[in-house]
Amino acid sequence: MSRYISMAFTPFYLPMMGLVALFLFSYLSMLPWMYKGMVLFIVYLFTILMPHMLIHLYRHYQGWSVLRLFTREGRMVPYVISIGCYFACFYLMNMLHIPHFMSSIVVAAIAIQIICALINNRWKISTHTAAIGGTTGAVAAFSLIFGFYPLWWLCFLILLAGIVGTSRTLMRQHSLGEVVGGYIIGVAVGFAAVVAS
């Protein structure tokens, strides 16, 4: 069960979930479906499909098992690959003049990944809880910007963070400190990135 939870809430899916929430619960819901579909396709392509494919190809090229990617040393190249893909997504969104509120989600994800990659040199921080923390921080920031009441969303995200964090510790992928540290960093960076942009 822990493995399925970890796979369902992998950090790659959270920018997509953030955009879907924006399209459903903000004034961006008034945009045409074709436009929203195009934005979601771009984000899916650069934040989910391409990182997964490139990391998979790299793992096979190196002859690594899946477990090798979970070690602190084995995580650095996947970080670089995903950060590069996310930067490409942000660049394309800017080229297409997509509103800042949408690209700020990708900016928050890039910032979280860079900080986690830097911390990873000394401490194997949980990117799963950092990503959910980033979503929590972004929802709090968007609630201030758009003036909506985020209590139920925040309760759901905090509960989800607890479930994912528990699954990561049960799988012995992270300690409690790595899970909690990832979440706190994610909340702070997600909030700051959205407010700043």
Residue pairs with C-beta under 8 A, 6 or more apart in sequence:
1 167
2 166
2 167
2 168
2 170
2 171
3 167
3 171
5 163
5 164
5 167
6 128
6 164
6 167
6 168
6 171
6 173
9 128
9 131
9 132
9 160
9 164
10 128
11 109
11 113
11 127
11 128
11 130
11 131
12 47
12 48
12 51
12 52
12 82
13 48
14 109
14 131
14 132
14 134
14 135
15 43
15 47
15 86
15 105
15 106
15 109
16 40
16 43
16 44
16 47
16 48
17 135
18 105
18 108
18 135
18 138
19 39
19 40
19 43
19 102
19 105
20 40
21 139
21 153
22 28
22 101
22 102
22 105
22 142
23 29
23 31
23 36
23 40
25 148
26 101
26 142
26 146
26 148
27 146
28 36
28 99
28 101
28 102
39 93
39 98
39 102
42 89
42 92
42 93
42 96
43 89
43 106
45 89
46 85
46 86
46 88
46 89
46 92
47 82
47 85
47 86
47 89
47 106
47 109
50 85
50 88
51 78
51 81
51 82
51 85
51 86
54 81
54 85
55 69
55 77
55 78
55 81
55 82
58 77
58 78
58 81
59 66
59 68
59 69
62 68
64 74
68 74
69 75
69 78
70 173
72 120
72 124
75 120
75 124
76 117
76 120
79 113
79 116
79 117
79 120
80 117
82 113
83 110
83 113
83 114
83 117
86 106
86 109
86 110
86 113
87 110
89 106
90 103
90 106
90 107
90 110
93 102
93 103
93 106
94 103
100 197
101 142
101 145
103 197
104 138
104 193
104 194
104 197
105 138
105 194
107 193
107 197
108 134
108 137
108 138
108 189
108 190
108 193
108 194
109 131
109 134
111 189
111 192
111 193
112 127
112 130
112 131
112 133
112 134
112 185
112 186
112 189
112 190
113 127
115 130
115 185
115 189
116 125
116 127
116 130
116 182
116 185
119 125
119 185
123 178
123 181
124 174
124 178
125 174
125 178
125 181
125 182
125 185
126 165
126 168
126 173
126 174
126 178
126 179
126 181
126 182
126 183
127 182
128 164
128 165
128 168
128 182
129 161
129 164
129 165
129 168
129 179
129 180
129 182
129 183
129 186
130 182
130 183
130 185
130 186
130 189
131 186
132 157
132 160
132 161
132 164
132 183
132 186
133 161
133 182
133 183
133 184
133 185
133 186
133 187
133 188
133 189
133 190
134 186
134 187
134 189
134 190
134 193
135 157
135 186
135 190
136 154
136 157
136 158
136 161
136 183
136 186
136 187
136 190
137 186
137 187
137 188
137 189
137 190
137 191
137 192
137 193
137 194
138 190
138 191
138 193
138 194
139 150
139 153
139 154
139 157
140 150
140 154
140 187
140 191
141 190
141 191
141 194
141 195
142 148
142 150
142 194
143 149
143 150
143 153
144 195
145 194
145 195
161 183
165 174
165 179
165 180
165 183
168 174
168 179
169 175
169 176
169 179
174 182
